Amino acid sequence: MSRPTHYSPVISRFVVSVLYHEARHRSIPMTRLTDELLLQALRGTPGWETATTLRITDDSASNTPASVIAQAA
């Protein structure tokens, strides 16, 4: 069996339950709700800055246009 390329943390059962109910309340998928919440909470943090810098470096090496990189950040 191959190893995953990214770490996938386990989320507590209670938090999954909260996400499920909130996503149903908002009529959106849980994954979209989770992504939106994490983006709001983490944007501008040191971890965000590091990941953005690493992504720009990686994307620049693969000839990804700067406009695509800017949209993601």
PDB file with one MODEL, atoms N, CA, C and O in Angstrom:
MODEL        1
ATOM      1  N   MET A   1       0.835  -1.182   0.000  1.00  0.00           N
ATOM      2  CA  MET A   1       0.000   0.000   0.000  1.00  0.00           C
ATOM      3  C   MET A   1       0.881   1.246   0.000  1.00  0.00           C
ATOM      4  O   MET A   1       1.845   1.329   0.760  1.00  0.00           O
ATOM      5  N   SER A   2       0.548   2.212  -0.853  1.00  0.00           N
ATOM      6  CA  SER A   2       1.376   3.418  -0.945  1.00  0.00           C
ATOM      7  C   SER A   2       1.051   4.390   0.181  1.00  0.00           C
ATOM      8  O   SER A   2      -0.056   4.396   0.719  1.00  0.00           O
ATOM      9  N   ARG A   3       2.018   5.195   0.518  1.00  0.00           N
ATOM     10  CA  ARG A   3       1.853   6.190   1.571  1.00  0.00           C
ATOM     11  C   ARG A   3       1.257   7.459   0.987  1.00  0.00           C
ATOM     12  O   ARG A   3       1.596   7.836  -0.135  1.00  0.00           O
ATOM     13  N   PRO A   4       0.369   8.129   1.728  1.00  0.00           N
ATOM     14  CA  PRO A   4      -0.181   9.395   1.224  1.00  0.00           C
ATOM     15  C   PRO A   4       0.908  10.457   1.160  1.00  0.00           C
ATOM     16  O   PRO A   4       1.871  10.417   1.925  1.00  0.00           O
ATOM     17  N   THR A   5       0.749  11.410   0.241  1.00  0.00           N
ATOM     18  CA  THR A   5       1.757  12.445   0.084  1.00  0.00           C
ATOM     19  C   THR A   5       1.556  13.600   1.058  1.00  0.00           C
ATOM     20  O   THR A   5       2.478  14.382   1.291  1.00  0.00           O
ATOM     21  N   HIS A   6       0.364  13.712   1.626  1.00  0.00           N
ATOM     22  CA  HIS A   6       0.085  14.781   2.579  1.00  0.00           C
ATOM     23  C   HIS A   6      -0.451  14.191   3.878  1.00  0.00           C
ATOM     24  O   HIS A   6      -1.122  13.160   3.879  1.00  0.00           O
ATOM     25  N   TYR A   7      -0.148  14.855   4.967  1.00  0.00           N
ATOM     26  CA  TYR A   7      -0.654  14.448   6.272  1.00  0.00           C
ATOM     27  C   TYR A   7      -2.137  14.784   6.351  1.00  0.00           C
ATOM     28  O   TYR A   7      -2.537  15.893   5.999  1.00  0.00           O
ATOM     29  N   SER A   8      -2.945  13.856   6.802  1.00  0.00           N
ATOM     30  CA  SER A   8      -4.384  14.070   6.970  1.00  0.00           C
ATOM     31  C   SER A   8      -4.728  13.878   8.444  1.00  0.00           C
ATOM     32  O   SER A   8      -4.889  12.748   8.905  1.00  0.00           O
ATOM     33  N   PRO A   9      -4.839  14.984   9.185  1.00  0.00           N
ATOM     34  CA  PRO A   9      -5.109  14.861  10.623  1.00  0.00           C
ATOM     35  C   PRO A   9      -6.519  14.335  10.886  1.00  0.00           C
ATOM     36  O   PRO A   9      -7.442  14.570  10.106  1.00  0.00           O
ATOM     37  N   VAL A  10      -6.659  13.629  11.985  1.00  0.00           N
ATOM     38  CA  VAL A  10      -7.972  13.144  12.393  1.00  0.00           C
ATOM     39  C   VAL A  10      -8.677  14.259  13.154  1.00  0.00           C
ATOM     40  O   VAL A  10      -8.104  14.864  14.060  1.00  0.00           O
ATOM     41  N   ILE A  11      -9.919  14.523  12.780  1.00  0.00           N
ATOM     42  CA  ILE A  11     -10.720  15.547  13.449  1.00  0.00           C
ATOM     43  C   ILE A  11     -11.611  14.837  14.458  1.00  0.00           C
ATOM     44  O   ILE A  11     -12.171  13.779  14.168  1.00  0.00           O
ATOM     45  N   SER A  12     -11.740  15.424  15.643  1.00  0.00           N
ATOM     46  CA  SER A  12     -12.540  14.775  16.682  1.00  0.00           C
ATOM     47  C   SER A  12     -13.978  14.555  16.216  1.00  0.00           C
ATOM     48  O   SER A  12     -14.513  15.320  15.413  1.00  0.00           O
ATOM     49  N   ARG A  13     -14.578  13.511  16.730  1.00  0.00           N
ATOM     50  CA  ARG A  13     -15.929  13.136  16.350  1.00  0.00           C
ATOM     51  C   ARG A  13     -16.918  14.277  16.618  1.00  0.00           C
ATOM     52  O   ARG A  13     -17.821  14.513  15.815  1.00  0.00           O
ATOM     53  N   PHE A  14     -16.753  14.981  17.735  1.00  0.00           N
ATOM     54  CA  PHE A  14     -17.643  16.090  18.066  1.00  0.00           C
ATOM     55  C   PHE A  14     -17.540  17.210  17.024  1.00  0.00           C
ATOM     56  O   PHE A  14     -18.559  17.745  16.585  1.00  0.00           O
ATOM     57  N   VAL A  15     -16.324  17.561  16.633  1.00  0.00           N
ATOM     58  CA  VAL A  15     -16.148  18.629  15.644  1.00  0.00           C
ATOM     59  C   VAL A  15     -16.750  18.214  14.308  1.00  0.00           C
ATOM     60  O   VAL A  15     -17.353  19.036  13.618  1.00  0.00           O
ATOM     61  N   VAL A  16     -16.592  16.952  13.938  1.00  0.00           N
ATOM     62  CA  VAL A  16     -17.210  16.466  12.702  1.00  0.00           C
ATOM     63  C   VAL A  16     -18.730  16.600  12.793  1.00  0.00           C
ATOM     64  O   VAL A  16     -19.383  16.976  11.820  1.00  0.00           O
ATOM     65  N   SER A  17     -19.280  16.297  13.945  1.00  0.00           N
ATOM     66  CA  SER A  17     -20.724  16.431  14.147  1.00  0.00           C
ATOM     67  C   SER A  17     -21.166  17.894  14.014  1.00  0.00           C
ATOM     68  O   SER A  17     -22.184  18.184  13.385  1.00  0.00           O
ATOM     69  N   VAL A  18     -20.406  18.801  14.601  1.00  0.00           N
ATOM     70  CA  VAL A  18     -20.724  20.231  14.496  1.00  0.00           C
ATOM     71  C   VAL A  18     -20.657  20.680  13.037  1.00  0.00           C
ATOM     72  O   VAL A  18     -21.546  21.384  12.557  1.00  0.00           O
ATOM     73  N   LEU A  19     -19.606  20.272  12.341  1.00  0.00           N
ATOM     74  CA  LEU A  19     -19.470  20.621  10.925  1.00  0.00           C
ATOM     75  C   LEU A  19     -20.638  20.073  10.108  1.00  0.00           C
ATOM     76  O   LEU A  19     -21.174  20.765   9.242  1.00  0.00           O
ATOM     77  N   TYR A  20     -21.023  18.846  10.381  1.00  0.00           N
ATOM     78  CA  TYR A  20     -22.130  18.220   9.667  1.00  0.00           C
ATOM     79  C   TYR A  20     -23.412  19.035   9.830  1.00  0.00           C
ATOM     80  O   TYR A  20     -24.080  19.364   8.850  1.00  0.00           O
ATOM     81  N   HIS A  21     -23.744  19.355  11.078  1.00  0.00           N
ATOM     82  CA  HIS A  21     -24.993  20.079  11.348  1.00  0.00           C
ATOM     83  C   HIS A  21     -24.948  21.508  10.809  1.00  0.00           C
ATOM     84  O   HIS A  21     -25.943  22.009  10.286  1.00  0.00           O
ATOM     85  N   GLU A  22     -23.813  22.150  10.936  1.00  0.00           N
ATOM     86  CA  GLU A  22     -23.688  23.522  10.418  1.00  0.00           C
ATOM     87  C   GLU A  22     -23.760  23.539   8.890  1.00  0.00           C
ATOM     88  O   GLU A  22     -24.392  24.419   8.304  1.00  0.00           O
ATOM     89  N   ALA A  23     -23.122  22.581   8.260  1.00  0.00           N
ATOM     90  CA  ALA A  23     -23.176  22.497   6.796  1.00  0.00           C
ATOM     91  C   ALA A  23     -24.611  22.250   6.326  1.00  0.00           C
ATOM     92  O   ALA A  23     -25.053  22.843   5.342  1.00  0.00           O
ATOM     93  N   ARG A  24     -25.330  21.387   7.018  1.00  0.00           N
ATOM     94  CA  ARG A  24     -26.738  21.149   6.663  1.00  0.00           C
ATOM     95  C   ARG A  24     -27.559  22.416   6.852  1.00  0.00           C
ATOM     96  O   ARG A  24     -28.412  22.743   6.027  1.00  0.00           O
ATOM     97  N   HIS A  25     -27.295  23.127   7.945  1.00  0.00           N
ATOM     98  CA  HIS A  25     -28.003  24.387   8.215  1.00  0.00           C
ATOM     99  C   HIS A  25     -27.761  25.405   7.091  1.00  0.00           C
ATOM    100  O   HIS A  25     -28.677  26.122   6.689  1.00  0.00           O
ATOM    101  N   ARG A  26     -26.526  25.460   6.591  1.00  0.00           N
ATOM    102  CA  ARG A  26     -26.173  26.405   5.529  1.00  0.00           C
ATOM    103  C   ARG A  26     -26.428  25.861   4.120  1.00  0.00           C
ATOM    104  O   ARG A  26     -26.272  26.578   3.132  1.00  0.00           O
ATOM    105  N   SER A  27     -26.816  24.599   4.043  1.00  0.00           N
ATOM    106  CA  SER A  27     -27.062  23.918   2.755  1.00  0.00           C
ATOM    107  C   SER A  27     -25.838  23.933   1.838  1.00  0.00           C
ATOM    108  O   SER A  27     -25.933  24.207   0.641  1.00  0.00           O
ATOM    109  N   ILE A  28     -24.681  23.628   2.444  1.00  0.00           N
ATOM    110  CA  ILE A  28     -23.443  23.525   1.678  1.00  0.00           C
ATOM    111  C   ILE A  28     -22.726  22.245   2.100  1.00  0.00           C
ATOM    112  O   ILE A  28     -22.980  21.729   3.188  1.00  0.00           O
ATOM    113  N   PRO A  29     -21.832  21.725   1.253  1.00  0.00           N
ATOM    114  CA  PRO A  29     -21.075  20.522   1.630  1.00  0.00           C
ATOM    115  C   PRO A  29     -20.154  20.786   2.832  1.00  0.00           C
ATOM    116  O   PRO A  29     -19.643  21.892   3.010  1.00  0.00           O
ATOM    117  N   MET A  30     -19.958  19.751   3.641  1.00  0.00           N
ATOM    118  CA  MET A  30     -19.068  19.870   4.802  1.00  0.00           C
ATOM    119  C   MET A  30     -17.665  20.293   4.402  1.00  0.00           C
ATOM    120  O   MET A  30     -17.038  21.095   5.095  1.00  0.00           O
ATOM    121  N   THR A  31     -17.167  19.763   3.297  1.00  0.00           N
ATOM    122  CA  THR A  31     -15.811  20.101   2.875  1.00  0.00           C
ATOM    123  C   THR A  31     -15.692  21.589   2.551  1.00  0.00           C
ATOM    124  O   THR A  31     -14.680  22.215   2.869  1.00  0.00           O
ATOM    125  N   ARG A  32     -16.715  22.153   1.923  1.00  0.00           N
ATOM    126  CA  ARG A  32     -16.689  23.589   1.602  1.00  0.00           C
ATOM    127  C   ARG A  32     -16.732  24.426   2.882  1.00  0.00           C
ATOM    128  O   ARG A  32     -15.996  25.403   3.017  1.00  0.00           O
ATOM    129  N   LEU A  33     -17.600  24.038   3.821  1.00  0.00           N
ATOM    130  CA  LEU A  33     -17.686  24.750   5.097  1.00  0.00           C
ATOM    131  C   LEU A  33     -16.346  24.692   5.823  1.00  0.00           C
ATOM    132  O   LEU A  33     -15.854  25.709   6.312  1.00  0.00           O
ATOM    133  N   THR A  34     -15.760  23.499   5.891  1.00  0.00           N
ATOM    134  CA  THR A  34     -14.475  23.334   6.575  1.00  0.00           C
ATOM    135  C   THR A  34     -13.397  24.188   5.934  1.00  0.00           C
ATOM    136  O   THR A  34     -12.629  24.854   6.628  1.00  0.00           O
ATOM    137  N   ASP A  35     -13.339  24.170   4.605  1.00  0.00           N
ATOM    138  CA  ASP A  35     -12.351  24.969   3.880  1.00  0.00           C
ATOM    139  C   ASP A  35     -12.539  26.460   4.166  1.00  0.00           C
ATOM    140  O   ASP A  35     -11.568  27.169   4.431  1.00  0.00           O
ATOM    141  N   GLU A  36     -13.784  26.936   4.113  1.00  0.00           N
ATOM    142  CA  GLU A  36     -14.059  28.358   4.372  1.00  0.00           C
ATOM    143  C   GLU A  36     -13.668  28.756   5.790  1.00  0.00           C
ATOM    144  O   GLU A  36     -13.044  29.796   5.999  1.00  0.00           O
ATOM    145  N   LEU A  37     -14.037  27.922   6.764  1.00  0.00           N
ATOM    146  CA  LEU A  37     -13.705  28.228   8.161  1.00  0.00           C
ATOM    147  C   LEU A  37     -12.203  28.266   8.398  1.00  0.00           C
ATOM    148  O   LEU A  37     -11.697  29.163   9.073  1.00  0.00           O
ATOM    149  N   LEU A  38     -11.489  27.287   7.840  1.00  0.00           N
ATOM    150  CA  LEU A  38     -10.037  27.246   8.028  1.00  0.00           C
ATOM    151  C   LEU A  38      -9.350  28.406   7.316  1.00  0.00           C
ATOM    152  O   LEU A  38      -8.408  28.988   7.853  1.00  0.00           O
ATOM    153  N   LEU A  39      -9.807  28.746   6.119  1.00  0.00           N
ATOM    154  CA  LEU A  39      -9.214  29.884   5.405  1.00  0.00           C
ATOM    155  C   LEU A  39      -9.398  31.179   6.200  1.00  0.00           C
ATOM    156  O   LEU A  39      -8.466  31.973   6.323  1.00  0.00           O
ATOM    157  N   GLN A  40     -10.599  31.387   6.738  1.00  0.00           N
ATOM    158  CA  GLN A  40     -10.863  32.592   7.536  1.00  0.00           C
ATOM    159  C   GLN A  40      -9.988  32.634   8.788  1.00  0.00           C
ATOM    160  O   GLN A  40      -9.453  33.683   9.148  1.00  0.00           O
ATOM    161  N   ALA A  41      -9.851  31.489   9.441  1.00  0.00           N
ATOM    162  CA  ALA A  41      -9.103  31.435  10.690  1.00  0.00           C
ATOM    163  C   ALA A  41      -7.596  31.561  10.495  1.00  0.00           C
ATOM    164  O   ALA A  41      -6.900  32.094  11.360  1.00  0.00           O
ATOM    165  N   LEU A  42      -7.089  31.076   9.365  1.00  0.00           N
ATOM    166  CA  LEU A  42      -5.639  30.997   9.190  1.00  0.00           C
ATOM    167  C   LEU A  42      -5.027  32.089   8.314  1.00  0.00           C
ATOM    168  O   LEU A  42      -3.818  32.315   8.373  1.00  0.00           O
ATOM    169  N   ARG A  43      -5.833  32.763   7.510  1.00  0.00           N
ATOM    170  CA  ARG A  43      -5.300  33.803   6.610  1.00  0.00           C
ATOM    171  C   ARG A  43      -4.538  34.859   7.428  1.00  0.00           C
ATOM    172  O   ARG A  43      -5.059  35.399   8.404  1.00  0.00           O
ATOM    173  N   GLY A  44      -3.322  35.135   7.018  1.00  0.00           N
ATOM    174  CA  GLY A  44      -2.503  36.151   7.681  1.00  0.00           C
ATOM    175  C   GLY A  44      -1.640  35.633   8.818  1.00  0.00           C
ATOM    176  O   GLY A  44      -0.855  36.393   9.385  1.00  0.00           O
ATOM    177  N   THR A  45      -1.765  34.360   9.165  1.00  0.00           N
ATOM    178  CA  THR A  45      -0.956  33.808  10.247  1.00  0.00           C
ATOM    179  C   THR A  45       0.447  33.464   9.729  1.00  0.00           C
ATOM    180  O   THR A  45       0.662  33.423   8.518  1.00  0.00           O
ATOM    181  N   PRO A  46       1.403  33.217  10.635  1.00  0.00           N
ATOM    182  CA  PRO A  46       2.737  32.814  10.186  1.00  0.00           C
ATOM    183  C   PRO A  46       2.708  31.548   9.321  1.00  0.00           C
ATOM    184  O   PRO A  46       3.457  31.447   8.349  1.00  0.00           O
ATOM    185  N   GLY A  47       1.859  30.593   9.664  1.00  0.00           N
ATOM    186  CA  GLY A  47       1.743  29.376   8.867  1.00  0.00           C
ATOM    187  C   GLY A  47       1.245  29.666   7.465  1.00  0.00           C
ATOM    188  O   GLY A  47       1.710  29.062   6.498  1.00  0.00           O
ATOM    189  N   TRP A  48       0.294  30.593   7.351  1.00  0.00           N
ATOM    190  CA  TRP A  48      -0.237  31.003   6.044  1.00  0.00           C
ATOM    191  C   TRP A  48       0.872  31.614   5.202  1.00  0.00           C
ATOM    192  O   TRP A  48       1.025  31.288   4.025  1.00  0.00           O
ATOM    193  N   GLU A  49       1.646  32.506   5.819  1.00  0.00           N
ATOM    194  CA  GLU A  49       2.732  33.178   5.105  1.00  0.00           C
ATOM    195  C   GLU A  49       3.767  32.162   4.614  1.00  0.00           C
ATOM    196  O   GLU A  49       4.231  32.244   3.477  1.00  0.00           O
ATOM    197  N   THR A  50       4.126  31.207   5.473  1.00  0.00           N
ATOM    198  CA  THR A  50       5.097  30.190   5.079  1.00  0.00           C
ATOM    199  C   THR A  50       4.574  29.348   3.927  1.00  0.00           C
ATOM    200  O   THR A  50       5.285  29.122   2.947  1.00  0.00           O
ATOM    201  N   ALA A  51       3.333  28.882   4.039  1.00  0.00           N
ATOM    202  CA  ALA A  51       2.751  28.042   2.991  1.00  0.00           C
ATOM    203  C   ALA A  51       2.628  28.806   1.678  1.00  0.00           C
ATOM    204  O   ALA A  51       2.859  28.243   0.608  1.00  0.00           O
ATOM    205  N   THR A  52       2.265  30.087   1.756  1.00  0.00           N
ATOM    206  CA  THR A  52       2.141  30.906   0.554  1.00  0.00           C
ATOM    207  C   THR A  52       3.498  31.067  -0.119  1.00  0.00           C
ATOM    208  O   THR A  52       3.609  30.964  -1.340  1.00  0.00           O
ATOM    209  N   THR A  53       4.519  31.318   0.678  1.00  0.00           N
ATOM    210  CA  THR A  53       5.869  31.468   0.139  1.00  0.00           C
ATOM    211  C   THR A  53       6.329  30.174  -0.523  1.00  0.00           C
ATOM    212  O   THR A  53       6.874  30.197  -1.626  1.00  0.00           O
ATOM    213  N   LEU A  54       6.111  29.050   0.147  1.00  0.00           N
ATOM    214  CA  LEU A  54       6.504  27.757  -0.423  1.00  0.00           C
ATOM    215  C   LEU A  54       5.718  27.463  -1.694  1.00  0.00           C
ATOM    216  O   LEU A  54       6.274  26.934  -2.657  1.00  0.00           O
ATOM    217  N   ARG A  55       4.432  27.799  -1.706  1.00  0.00           N
ATOM    218  CA  ARG A  55       3.609  27.538  -2.889  1.00  0.00           C
ATOM    219  C   ARG A  55       4.062  28.381  -4.071  1.00  0.00           C
ATOM    220  O   ARG A  55       4.143  27.892  -5.198  1.00  0.00           O
ATOM    221  N   ILE A  56       4.356  29.646  -3.810  1.00  0.00           N
ATOM    222  CA  ILE A  56       4.819  30.521  -4.893  1.00  0.00           C
ATOM    223  C   ILE A  56       6.129  29.993  -5.455  1.00  0.00           C
ATOM    224  O   ILE A  56       6.332  29.997  -6.669  1.00  0.00           O
ATOM    225  N   THR A  57       7.020  29.539  -4.580  1.00  0.00           N
ATOM    226  CA  THR A  57       8.290  28.984  -5.022  1.00  0.00           C
ATOM    227  C   THR A  57       8.063  27.729  -5.865  1.00  0.00           C
ATOM    228  O   THR A  57       8.643  27.582  -6.941  1.00  0.00           O
ATOM    229  N   ASP A  58       7.209  26.821  -5.365  1.00  0.00           N
ATOM    230  CA  ASP A  58       6.915  25.582  -6.102  1.00  0.00           C
ATOM    231  C   ASP A  58       6.221  25.878  -7.422  1.00  0.00           C
ATOM    232  O   ASP A  58       6.578  25.299  -8.448  1.00  0.00           O
ATOM    233  N   ASP A  59       5.229  26.776  -7.412  1.00  0.00           N
ATOM    234  CA  ASP A  59       4.481  27.091  -8.621  1.00  0.00           C
ATOM    235  C   ASP A  59       5.341  27.836  -9.640  1.00  0.00           C
ATOM    236  O   ASP A  59       5.180  27.648 -10.846  1.00  0.00           O
ATOM    237  N   SER A  60       6.249  28.674  -9.161  1.00  0.00           N
ATOM    238  CA  SER A  60       7.141  29.381 -10.074  1.00  0.00           C
ATOM    239  C   SER A  60       8.058  28.396 -10.797  1.00  0.00           C
ATOM    240  O   SER A  60       8.360  28.566 -11.979  1.00  0.00           O
ATOM    241  N   ALA A  61       8.487  27.388 -10.088  1.00  0.00           N
ATOM    242  CA  ALA A  61       9.357  26.373 -10.685  1.00  0.00           C
ATOM    243  C   ALA A  61       8.612  25.560 -11.748  1.00  0.00           C
ATOM    244  O   ALA A  61       9.226  25.027 -12.673  1.00  0.00           O
ATOM    245  N   SER A  62       7.280  25.468 -11.610  1.00  0.00           N
ATOM    246  CA  SER A  62       6.504  24.685 -12.578  1.00  0.00           C
ATOM    247  C   SER A  62       5.872  25.565 -13.648  1.00  0.00           C
ATOM    248  O   SER A  62       4.995  25.112 -14.384  1.00  0.00           O
ATOM    249  N   ASN A  63       6.310  26.824 -13.741  1.00  0.00           N
ATOM    250  CA  ASN A  63       5.831  27.774 -14.751  1.00  0.00           C
ATOM    251  C   ASN A  63       4.339  28.094 -14.648  1.00  0.00           C
ATOM    252  O   ASN A  63       3.688  28.344 -15.663  1.00  0.00           O
ATOM    253  N   THR A  64       3.794  28.088 -13.425  1.00  0.00           N
ATOM    254  CA  THR A  64       2.406  28.479 -13.215  1.00  0.00           C
ATOM    255  C   THR A  64       2.331  30.001 -13.270  1.00  0.00           C
ATOM    256  O   THR A  64       3.154  30.674 -12.651  1.00  0.00           O
ATOM    257  N   PRO A  65       1.351  30.564 -14.005  1.00  0.00           N
ATOM    258  CA  PRO A  65       1.246  32.017 -14.103  1.00  0.00           C
ATOM    259  C   PRO A  65       1.037  32.675 -12.735  1.00  0.00           C
ATOM    260  O   PRO A  65       0.367  32.109 -11.872  1.00  0.00           O
ATOM    261  N   ALA A  66       1.596  33.842 -12.541  1.00  0.00           N
ATOM    262  CA  ALA A  66       1.500  34.570 -11.280  1.00  0.00           C
ATOM    263  C   ALA A  66       0.042  34.860 -10.902  1.00  0.00           C
ATOM    264  O   ALA A  66      -0.292  34.863  -9.717  1.00  0.00           O
ATOM    265  N   SER A  67      -0.823  35.103 -11.882  1.00  0.00           N
ATOM    266  CA  SER A  67      -2.222  35.400 -11.587  1.00  0.00           C
ATOM    267  C   SER A  67      -2.909  34.218 -10.905  1.00  0.00           C
ATOM    268  O   SER A  67      -3.757  34.411 -10.034  1.00  0.00           O
ATOM    269  N   VAL A  68      -2.547  33.002 -11.296  1.00  0.00           N
ATOM    270  CA  VAL A  68      -3.118  31.810 -10.669  1.00  0.00           C
ATOM    271  C   VAL A  68      -2.639  31.681  -9.245  1.00  0.00           C
ATOM    272  O   VAL A  68      -3.414  31.327  -8.357  1.00  0.00           O
ATOM    273  N   ILE A  69      -1.365  31.966  -9.014  1.00  0.00           N
ATOM    274  CA  ILE A  69      -0.794  31.914  -7.673  1.00  0.00           C
ATOM    275  C   ILE A  69      -1.459  32.957  -6.781  1.00  0.00           C
ATOM    276  O   ILE A  69      -1.796  32.657  -5.636  1.00  0.00           O
ATOM    277  N   ALA A  70      -1.652  34.169  -7.282  1.00  0.00           N
ATOM    278  CA  ALA A  70      -2.256  35.239  -6.494  1.00  0.00           C
ATOM    279  C   ALA A  70      -3.682  34.902  -6.107  1.00  0.00           C
ATOM    280  O   ALA A  70      -4.095  35.203  -4.986  1.00  0.00           O
ATOM    281  N   GLN A  71      -4.450  34.288  -6.997  1.00  0.00           N
ATOM    282  CA  GLN A  71      -5.826  33.930  -6.691  1.00  0.00           C
ATOM    283  C   GLN A  71      -5.888  32.911  -5.549  1.00  0.00           C
ATOM    284  O   GLN A  71      -6.775  32.986  -4.698  1.00  0.00           O
ATOM    285  N   ALA A  72      -4.969  31.982  -5.531  1.00  0.00           N
ATOM    286  CA  ALA A  72      -4.966  30.953  -4.501  1.00  0.00           C
ATOM    287  C   ALA A  72      -4.644  31.534  -3.138  1.00  0.00           C
ATOM    288  O   ALA A  72      -5.169  31.077  -2.123  1.00  0.00           O
ATOM    289  N   ALA A  73      -3.783  32.539  -3.110  1.00  0.00           N
ATOM    290  CA  ALA A  73      -3.389  33.146  -1.840  1.00  0.00           C
ATOM    291  C   ALA A  73      -4.438  34.138  -1.429  1.00  0.00           C
ATOM    292  O   ALA A  73      -4.311  34.772  -0.382  1.00  0.00           O
TER     293      ALA A  73
ENDMDL
END
